[in-house]
Amino acid sequence: MIDTKEERAKALDQLKTLCEFLQNRVIKGPAEEALREFNKSTRQWVSVTYKELSQKILAWQKAFASIELSRGDRVAMLLPNGVNAVCFDQAAMANGLVPVPLHAIDTAASSAYILQDSGASVLVTNRKSKWDLIKECKFDLSAIKRVVITEEDSEDDGLVIGLRTWLQKAKQDIRLPEPPTEEDLACIVYTSGTTGLPKGVMLTHKNVASNVRSTLAHVKPNIGDVFLSFLPLSHMFERTAGYYLALATGSTIVYNRSLQYLAEDFKIAKPDVLISVPRVYERIYAKLNEALAKKGKASKLLFGLAVNSGWRAFCKRNKIQTPAIKFPLVDSLVLGTVGNKISKMLTSQFGGKLRVAISGGASLNPKVAKVFCGLGLPVIQGYGMTETSPIISGNNVTDNDPATVGRALKDVQICLGDKNEILVRGDLVMKGYWKREKDTRDAITADGWLKTGDQGQYDEQGRLKIVGRIKEILVTSTGEKISPVDIESAVETLPLVNQCYAVGDGKPYIAVLVSLNKDFWANLCETLNLDPNNPESLKDTKARHEVLSQVKKACGAFPNYAVPRNVSLTLDEWTIENGLLTPTLKLKRKPMEEKYEKLLAEMYSGIRKSKA
């Protein structure tokens, strides 16, 4: 029997749980490569077939069953993406337990809070030092019965145990629990939240399985496609699209060694499908601009012509309005010669085989989208949230407008409510927030509509556009409403800028605080005869004038009221560790406001207002 991708997707219609999704592929393609990861000890890439993965999962199931756990108990994972993370997740679900993925790069205190809030009975992590740091945070962790360490040998002290020992000690003849039903929880994923404590989103097998099926009706991977996984598995976007969907369709997941090796791993793995957040595309865009700046004006001109030519062709295919050109022959020549060369240069950054590039988690900067789409690598932008398992809508390879988030997925209902808030209904909507009944009632209406908090509108083609966030809109004193995320995304395309924080709520104009790239800052200081190591240089009028000039240019496509009119500079890095970023790399706006209160106030006091 021929096993086509259509038949693979159709087979999922008969399956109810995520465990069944995987076991279906174990039966249909046991020898196919499921996972590939780098072994740090042998310095070799190691492959695992679907049959081998199933055997590993069974060993984990027996180990879980050997602990006195009850159906529905929560078990937490603090692991990097890899084979152990998949074994943990699949074995826990198969035993009727509820996985709680912790953010692998989160603070110890945040992890401790989630362990306490979820009442987790087991923690699996890769290093004992992580558990030691969590213990020091003084949260109530009395529910934990076992801490399993995966990358270090650890003798069994009754609580902490090494993975190898834990698996070996498991009762081999133990009776395994009944498998889950579609109404059972498949996970509790904590939203990182830009303000306040994280909330546990309860997602059932039905929620996530329905979202996998809906996504496959939109984007269909080919048999044998390779996914490169680098977003954390605590991120629901990666969990559904880059993990459950990939294994359900018999694809291969290659795990990135670490973000510092991402560029190299692209070339090693040669992925066909990429699941990413906008920041990765924006960084590659910035590298292209940096390379062009070194090659001179002629190269930059040819690059611009190639992008514009390709963009017009892309718009024509996707029914996007764009100005007509007077000399179509020029367009044809540029697109066929220079365009092909530059396009190969771009795709080589991703390994040379990339066919589907999906962006989610935040809005993609329009300039970045234009370059990728114009050079023959159309980025497919989607929209979703943890509470919807997570994908609500998306573009696809034949119907793509990067200024929108596409159309509702199959079996997903969308409507616009009060203040044009996007409301969502369907099997993808969460069961609720863990131990937060009031928050659940506030989020989901009596007739099942989830309030997203995002504002939307439809374009002429019926595609959904995100126009802002109800609670994250800057309203200036003149009454103009601006999305700070759009401004920040635009400014962060500048090579000089690592991060950007836009402010202006209740103020007469928009201003930005930018975290500078130290190398580019040093270069700028050299041209201005400043000392880059002197903190006073960050306050220098000439330096701020130059940075503001670049910021304004990056925001040139925005309405005048949305273009920043003042800037402050810092070399501080905003990280998860210092509490200024969420684990999904979003700014925590309240902590930012508190930390930089004086600096932000000065941008409106007249003391440091730029005349640029």
GIGI-V329219 format. One record per residue. N is the residue number from 0. RES is the residue in three letters. SS is DSSP state (@ for helix, = for strand, . for the rest). OMEGA is omega as a letter, one per 20 degrees, with the letter a starting at -180 (999 if undefined). D_LAST is the distance of its C-alpha to the last C-alpha in whole Angstrom. Layout:
BEGIN
N&RES&SS&OMEGA&D_LAST / N&RES&SS&OMEGA&D_LAST
END
This chain:
BEGIN
0&MET&.&r&69 / 1&ILE&.&a&66 / 2&ASP&.&a&63 / 3&THR&.&a&60 / 4&LYS&@&r&57 / 5&GLU&@&r&58 / 6&GLU&@&r&61 / 7&ARG&@&r&59 / 8&ALA&@&a&56 / 9&LYS&@&a&59 / 10&ALA&@&a&61 / 11&LEU&@&r&59 / 12&ASP&@&a&60 / 13&GLN&@&a&63 / 14&LEU&.&a&61 / 15&LYS&.&a&60 / 16&THR&.&r&59 / 17&LEU&@&r&56 / 18&CYS&@&r&59 / 19&GLU&@&r&61 / 20&PHE&@&a&58 / 21&LEU&@&a&59 / 22&GLN&@&r&62 / 23&ASN&@&r&63 / 24&ARG&@&r&61 / 25&VAL&@&r&63 / 26&ILE&@&a&66 / 27&LYS&@&a&65 / 28&GLY&.&a&63 / 29&PRO&.&a&64 / 30&ALA&.&r&64 / 31&GLU&.&r&60 / 32&GLU&=&a&57 / 33&ALA&=&a&56 / 34&LEU&=&r&53 / 35&ARG&=&r&52 / 36&GLU&=&a&51 / 37&PHE&=&r&51 / 38&ASN&=&a&53 / 39&LYS&.&a&52 / 40&SER&.&a&55 / 41&THR&.&a&57 / 42&ARG&.&a&53 / 43&GLN&=&r&54 / 44&TRP&=&a&53 / 45&VAL&=&r&56 / 46&SER&=&r&57 / 47&VAL&=&r&58 / 48&THR&=&r&60 / 49&TYR&@&r&60 / 50&LYS&@&r&64 / 51&GLU&@&r&63 / 52&LEU&@&r&60 / 53&SER&@&r&63 / 54&GLN&@&r&65 / 55&LYS&@&r&62 / 56&ILE&@&r&61 / 57&LEU&@&r&65 / 58&ALA&@&r&65 / 59&TRP&@&r&62 / 60&GLN&@&a&64 / 61&LYS&@&r&67 / 62&ALA&@&r&65 / 63&PHE&@&a&63 / 64&ALA&@&a&67 / 65&SER&.&r&68 / 66&ILE&.&r&66 / 67&GLU&.&r&67 / 68&LEU&.&r&65 / 69&SER&.&r&65 / 70&ARG&.&a&64 / 71&GLY&.&r&60 / 72&ASP&.&r&59 / 73&ARG&=&r&56 / 74&VAL&=&a&55 / 75&ALA&=&a&52 / 76&MET&=&r&50 / 77&LEU&=&a&48 / 78&LEU&.&r&48 / 79&PRO&.&r&46 / 80&ASN&.&r&46 / 81&GLY&.&a&50 / 82&VAL&@&a&53 / 83&ASN&@&r&54 / 84&ALA&@&r&51 / 85&VAL&@&r&53 / 86&CYS&@&r&57 / 87&PHE&@&a&56 / 88&ASP&@&a&54 / 89&GLN&@&a&57 / 90&ALA&@&r&60 / 91&ALA&@&r&58 / 92&MET&@&a&58 / 93&ALA&@&a&62 / 94&ASN&.&r&63 / 95&GLY&.&r&62 / 96&LEU&.&a&59 / 97&VAL&=&r&56 / 98&PRO&=&r&53 / 99&VAL&=&a&50 / 100&PRO&=&r&47 / 101&LEU&.&a&45 / 102&HIS&.&a&42 / 103&ALA&.&a&43 / 104&ILE&.&a&39 / 105&ASP&.&r&39 / 106&THR&.&r&40 / 107&ALA&@&a&43 / 108&ALA&@&r&43 / 109&SER&@&r&42 / 110&SER&@&a&45 / 111&ALA&@&r&47 / 112&TYR&@&a&46 / 113&ILE&@&r&47 / 114&LEU&@&r&50 / 115&GLN&@&a&51 / 116&ASP&@&a&50 / 117&SER&@&a&52 / 118&GLY&.&a&55 / 119&ALA&.&r&55 / 120&SER&.&a&58 / 121&VAL&=&r&57 / 122&LEU&=&r&54 / 123&VAL&=&r&54 / 124&THR&=&a&51 / 125&ASN&.&a&51 / 126&ARG&.&a&51 / 127&LYS&@&a&53 / 128&SER&@&r&50 / 129&LYS&@&r&48 / 130&TRP&@&r&51 / 131&ASP&@&r&51 / 132&LEU&@&r&48 / 133&ILE&@&r&48 / 134&LYS&@&a&51 / 135&GLU&.&a&50 / 136&CYS&.&r&47 / 137&LYS&.&r&50 / 138&PHE&.&r&50 / 139&ASP&.&a&54 / 140&LEU&.&a&55 / 141&SER&.&a&58 / 142&ALA&.&a&59 / 143&ILE&.&a&58 / 144&LYS&.&a&61 / 145&ARG&=&r&60 / 146&VAL&=&a&57 / 147&VAL&=&a&58 / 148&ILE&=&a&56 / 149&THR&.&a&55 / 150&GLU&.&a&54 / 151&GLU&.&r&56 / 152&ASP&.&a&60 / 153&SER&.&r&61 / 154&GLU&.&a&64 / 155&ASP&.&r&65 / 156&ASP&.&a&65 / 157&GLY&.&r&66 / 158&LEU&.&a&62 / 159&VAL&=&a&60 / 160&ILE&=&r&61 / 161&GLY&=&a&60 / 162&LEU&@&a&60 / 163&ARG&@&r&63 / 164&THR&@&a&65 / 165&TRP&@&r&64 / 166&LEU&@&a&65 / 167&GLN&@&a&68 / 168&LYS&@&a&70 / 169&ALA&.&r&69 / 170&LYS&.&a&72 / 171&GLN&.&a&73 / 172&ASP&.&a&75 / 173&ILE&.&r&73 / 174&ARG&.&a&73 / 175&LEU&.&r&70 / 176&PRO&.&r&68 / 177&GLU&.&r&68 / 178&PRO&.&a&65 / 179&PRO&.&r&62 / 180&THR&.&a&62 / 181&GLU&.&r&60 / 182&GLU&.&r&59 / 183&ASP&.&r&59 / 184&LEU&=&r&55 / 185&ALA&=&r&54 / 186&CYS&=&r&51 / 187&ILE&=&a&49 / 188&VAL&=&a&46 / 189&TYR&=&r&43 / 190&THR&.&a&40 / 191&SER&.&r&37 / 192&GLY&.&r&35 / 193&THR&.&r&32 / 194&THR&.&r&33 / 195&GLY&.&a&37 / 196&LEU&.&r&40 / 197&PRO&.&r&41 / 198&LYS&.&r&43 / 199&GLY&=&r&46 / 200&VAL&=&a&46 / 201&MET&=&r&50 / 202&LEU&=&r&50 / 203&THR&=&r&54 / 204&HIS&@&r&55 / 205&LYS&@&r&55 / 206&ASN&@&a&52 / 207&VAL&@&r&51 / 208&ALA&@&r&53 / 209&SER&@&a&52 / 210&ASN&@&r&49 / 211&VAL&@&a&50 / 212&ARG&@&a&52 / 213&SER&@&r&50 / 214&THR&@&a&47 / 215&LEU&@&r&50 / 216&ALA&.&a&50 / 217&HIS&.&a&47 / 218&VAL&.&a&46 / 219&LYS&.&r&50 / 220&PRO&.&r&50 / 221&ASN&.&r&52 / 222&ILE&.&r&55 / 223&GLY&.&r&54 / 224&ASP&.&r&51 / 225&VAL&=&r&49 / 226&PHE&=&r&46 / 227&LEU&=&a&44 / 228&SER&=&r&43 / 229&PHE&.&r&41 / 230&LEU&.&a&39 / 231&PRO&.&r&41 / 232&LEU&.&r&44 / 233&SER&.&r&43 / 234&HIS&.&a&41 / 235&MET&@&r&43 / 236&PHE&@&r&41 / 237&GLU&@&a&42 / 238&ARG&@&a&46 / 239&THR&@&a&46 / 240&ALA&@&a&45 / 241&GLY&@&a&45 / 242&TYR&@&a&48 / 243&TYR&@&a&51 / 244&LEU&@&a&50 / 245&ALA&@&a&50 / 246&LEU&@&r&54 / 247&ALA&@&a&55 / 248&THR&.&r&55 / 249&GLY&.&r&56 / 250&SER&.&r&53 / 251&THR&=&r&52 / 252&ILE&=&r&49 / 253&VAL&=&a&48 / 254&TYR&=&r&46 / 255&ASN&.&a&43 / 256&ARG&.&r&44 / 257&SER&.&a&41 / 258&LEU&@&r&37 / 259&GLN&@&r&37 / 260&TYR&@&a&40 / 261&LEU&@&a&38 / 262&ALA&@&r&37 / 263&GLU&@&a&41 / 264&ASP&@&r&43 / 265&PHE&@&a&41 / 266&LYS&@&r&43 / 267&ILE&@&a&46 / 268&ALA&@&a&47 / 269&LYS&.&a&46 / 270&PRO&.&r&45 / 271&ASP&.&a&46 / 272&VAL&=&r&44 / 273&LEU&=&r&41 / 274&ILE&=&a&40 / 275&SER&=&r&36 / 276&VAL&.&a&33 / 277&PRO&@&a&30 / 278&ARG&@&r&28 / 279&VAL&@&r&31 / 280&TYR&@&a&30 / 281&GLU&@&r&26 / 282&ARG&@&r&27 / 283&ILE&@&r&29 / 284&TYR&@&a&27 / 285&ALA&@&r&24 / 286&LYS&@&r&27 / 287&LEU&@&r&28 / 288&ASN&@&r&24 / 289&GLU&@&r&24 / 290&ALA&@&r&28 / 291&LEU&@&a&26 / 292&ALA&@&a&24 / 293&LYS&@&a&27 / 294&LYS&@&r&29 / 295&GLY&.&a&27 / 296&LYS&@&a&25 / 297&ALA&@&r&29 / 298&SER&@&r&29 / 299&LYS&@&r&26 / 300&LEU&@&r&27 / 301&LEU&@&r&31 / 302&PHE&@&r&29 / 303&GLY&@&r&27 / 304&LEU&@&a&30 / 305&ALA&@&r&32 / 306&VAL&@&a&30 / 307&ASN&@&r&30 / 308&SER&@&r&34 / 309&GLY&@&r&35 / 310&TRP&@&r&33 / 311&ARG&@&r&34 / 312&ALA&@&r&38 / 313&PHE&@&a&37 / 314&CYS&@&r&36 / 315&LYS&@&r&39 / 316&ARG&@&a&41 / 317&ASN&.&r&39 / 318&LYS&.&r&39 / 319&ILE&.&a&35 / 320&GLN&.&r&34 / 321&THR&.&a&32 / 322&PRO&.&r&32 / 323&ALA&.&r&35 / 324&ILE&.&a&35 / 325&LYS&.&a&36 / 326&PHE&.&a&38 / 327&PRO&@&r&39 / 328&LEU&@&r&41 / 329&VAL&@&r&38 / 330&ASP&@&a&37 / 331&SER&@&a&40 / 332&LEU&@&a&40 / 333&VAL&@&a&37 / 334&LEU&@&a&38 / 335&GLY&@&a&41 / 336&THR&.&a&40 / 337&VAL&@&a&37 / 338&GLY&@&a&37 / 339&ASN&@&a&40 / 340&LYS&@&a&39 / 341&ILE&@&r&35 / 342&SER&@&r&37 / 343&LYS&@&r&39 / 344&MET&@&r&37 / 345&LEU&@&a&35 / 346&THR&@&r&38 / 347&SER&@&r&39 / 348&GLN&.&a&37 / 349&PHE&.&r&39 / 350&GLY&.&r&42 / 351&GLY&.&a&43 / 352&LYS&.&a&45 / 353&LEU&.&a&42 / 354&ARG&.&a&43 / 355&VAL&=&r&42 / 356&ALA&=&a&38 / 357&ILE&=&r&38 / 358&SER&=&r&35 / 359&GLY&.&r&35 / 360&GLY&.&r&34 / 361&ALA&.&a&30 / 362&SER&.&r&29 / 363&LEU&.&r&28 / 364&ASN&.&a&24 / 365&PRO&@&r&25 / 366&LYS&@&r&24 / 367&VAL&@&r&26 / 368&ALA&@&a&29 / 369&LYS&@&a&28 / 370&VAL&@&a&29 / 371&PHE&@&a&32 / 372&CYS&@&a&34 / 373&GLY&@&a&33 / 374&LEU&.&r&34 / 375&GLY&.&r&38 / 376&LEU&.&a&37 / 377&PRO&.&r&36 / 378&VAL&=&a&35 / 379&ILE&=&a&37 / 380&GLN&=&r&35 / 381&GLY&=&a&37 / 382&TYR&=&r&37 / 383&GLY&=&r&39 / 384&MET&=&a&39 / 385&THR&@&a&41 / 386&GLU&@&r&43 / 387&THR&@&r&44 / 388&SER&.&j&46 / 389&PRO&=&a&43 / 390&ILE&=&a&42 / 391&ILE&=&a&42 / 392&SER&=&r&41 / 393&GLY&=&r&40 / 394&ASN&.&r&39 / 395&ASN&=&a&42 / 396&VAL&.&a&43 / 397&THR&.&a&44 / 398&ASP&=&a&42 / 399&ASN&.&r&38 / 400&ASP&.&a&35 / 401&PRO&.&r&32 / 402&ALA&.&a&30 / 403&THR&.&r&33 / 404&VAL&.&r&35 / 405&GLY&.&a&38 / 406&ARG&=&r&42 / 407&ALA&=&r&44 / 408&LEU&.&r&46 / 409&LYS&.&r&50 / 410&ASP&.&r&51 / 411&VAL&.&r&48 / 412&GLN&=&r&47 / 413&ILE&=&r&44 / 414&CYS&=&r&43 / 415&LEU&=&a&40 / 416&GLY&.&r&41 / 417&ASP&@&a&39 / 418&LYS&@&a&36 / 419&ASN&@&r&36 / 420&GLU&=&r&37 / 421&ILE&=&r&38 / 422&LEU&=&a&42 / 423&VAL&=&r&44 / 424&ARG&=&r&48 / 425&GLY&.&a&50 / 426&ASP&.&a&52 / 427&LEU&.&a&49 / 428&VAL&.&a&48 / 429&MET&.&r&49 / 430&LYS&.&r&52 / 431&GLY&=&r&49 / 432&TYR&=&a&48 / 433&TRP&.&r&50 / 434&LYS&.&r&52 / 435&ARG&.&a&49 / 436&GLU&@&a&51 / 437&LYS&@&r&49 / 438&ASP&@&r&46 / 439&THR&@&r&48 / 440&ARG&@&r&49 / 441&ASP&@&a&45 / 442&ALA&@&a&44 / 443&ILE&=&a&47 / 444&THR&.&a&49 / 445&ALA&.&r&52 / 446&ASP&.&r&53 / 447&GLY&.&r&51 / 448&TRP&.&r&47 / 449&LEU&=&r&45 / 450&LYS&=&a&41 / 451&THR&=&a&39 / 452&GLY&=&r&36 / 453&ASP&=&r&34 / 454&GLN&=&a&33 / 455&GLY&=&r&34 / 456&GLN&=&a&35 / 457&TYR&=&r&37 / 458&ASP&.&a&36 / 459&GLU&.&r&38 / 460&GLN&.&r&40 / 461&GLY&.&r&41 / 462&ARG&.&a&38 / 463&LEU&=&r&37 / 464&LYS&=&r&33 / 465&ILE&=&a&31 / 466&VAL&=&r&29 / 467&GLY&=&r&28 / 468&ARG&=&a&30 / 469&ILE&.&a&31 / 470&LYS&.&a&31 / 471&GLU&.&r&27 / 472&ILE&=&r&25 / 473&LEU&=&r&22 / 474&VAL&=&a&23 / 475&THR&.&a&20 / 476&SER&.&r&21 / 477&THR&.&r&21 / 478&GLY&.&r&24 / 479&GLU&.&a&22 / 480&LYS&=&a&23 / 481&ILE&=&r&21 / 482&SER&=&a&23 / 483&PRO&@&a&21 / 484&VAL&@&r&23 / 485&ASP&@&r&22 / 486&ILE&@&a&18 / 487&GLU&@&r&19 / 488&SER&@&a&22 / 489&ALA&@&a&19 / 490&VAL&@&a&17 / 491&GLU&.&r&20 / 492&THR&.&r&20 / 493&LEU&.&r&18 / 494&PRO&.&a&20 / 495&LEU&.&a&18 / 496&VAL&=&r&18 / 497&ASN&=&a&22 / 498&GLN&=&a&21 / 499&CYS&=&r&19 / 500&TYR&=&a&19 / 501&ALA&=&r&18 / 502&VAL&=&r&18 / 503&GLY&.&a&18 / 504&ASP&.&a&21 / 505&GLY&.&a&22 / 506&LYS&.&a&18 / 507&PRO&.&a&16 / 508&TYR&.&r&14 / 509&ILE&.&r&14 / 510&ALA&=&a&13 / 511&VAL&=&r&14 / 512&LEU&=&a&16 / 513&VAL&=&r&16 / 514&SER&=&a&19 / 515&LEU&=&r&19 / 516&ASN&.&a&22 / 517&LYS&@&a&23 / 518&ASP&@&a&24 / 519&PHE&@&r&21 / 520&TRP&@&r&19 / 521&ALA&@&r&21 / 522&ASN&@&r&21 / 523&LEU&@&a&17 / 524&CYS&@&r&18 / 525&GLU&@&r&21 / 526&THR&@&a&18 / 527&LEU&@&r&16 / 528&ASN&.&r&19 / 529&LEU&.&r&19 / 530&ASP&.&a&22 / 531&PRO&.&a&21 / 532&ASN&.&r&24 / 533&ASN&.&a&23 / 534&PRO&@&a&21 / 535&GLU&@&r&19 / 536&SER&@&r&17 / 537&LEU&@&a&16 / 538&LYS&@&a&14 / 539&ASP&.&a&13 / 540&THR&@&a&10 / 541&LYS&@&a&10 / 542&ALA&@&a&11 / 543&ARG&@&r&9 / 544&HIS&@&a&6 / 545&GLU&@&r&8 / 546&VAL&@&r&10 / 547&LEU&@&r&7 / 548&SER&@&r&7 / 549&GLN&@&r&11 / 550&VAL&@&r&11 / 551&LYS&@&r&10 / 552&LYS&@&r&12 / 553&ALA&@&a&15 / 554&CYS&.&a&15 / 555&GLY&.&a&14 / 556&ALA&.&a&18 / 557&PHE&.&r&18 / 558&PRO&.&a&18 / 559&ASN&@&a&14 / 560&TYR&@&a&15 / 561&ALA&@&r&16 / 562&VAL&.&a&12 / 563&PRO&.&a&11 / 564&ARG&.&r&8 / 565&ASN&=&a&8 / 566&VAL&=&r&10 / 567&SER&=&a&13 / 568&LEU&=&r&15 / 569&THR&=&r&19 / 570&LEU&.&r&22 / 571&ASP&.&r&24 / 572&GLU&.&r&26 / 573&TRP&.&a&27 / 574&THR&.&r&30 / 575&ILE&.&a&33 / 576&GLU&.&a&35 / 577&ASN&.&r&32 / 578&GLY&.&a&33 / 579&LEU&.&r&29 / 580&LEU&=&r&30 / 581&THR&.&r&33 / 582&PRO&.&r&36 / 583&THR&.&r&34 / 584&LEU&.&r&31 / 585&LYS&.&r&29 / 586&LEU&=&r&27 / 587&LYS&.&a&29 / 588&ARG&@&a&27 / 589&LYS&@&r&29 / 590&PRO&@&r&29 / 591&MET&@&a&25 / 592&GLU&@&a&24 / 593&GLU&@&a&27 / 594&LYS&@&a&26 / 595&TYR&.&a&23 / 596&GLU&@&a&23 / 597&LYS&@&a&22 / 598&LEU&@&r&19 / 599&LEU&@&a&18 / 600&ALA&@&a&19 / 601&GLU&@&a&16 / 602&MET&@&r&13 / 603&TYR&@&a&15 / 604&SER&@&a&16 / 605&GLY&.&a&14 / 606&ILE&.&a&14 / 607&ARG&.&a&12 / 608&LYS&.&a&9 / 609&SER&.&r&5 / 610&LYS&.&a&4 / 611&ALA&.&999&0
END
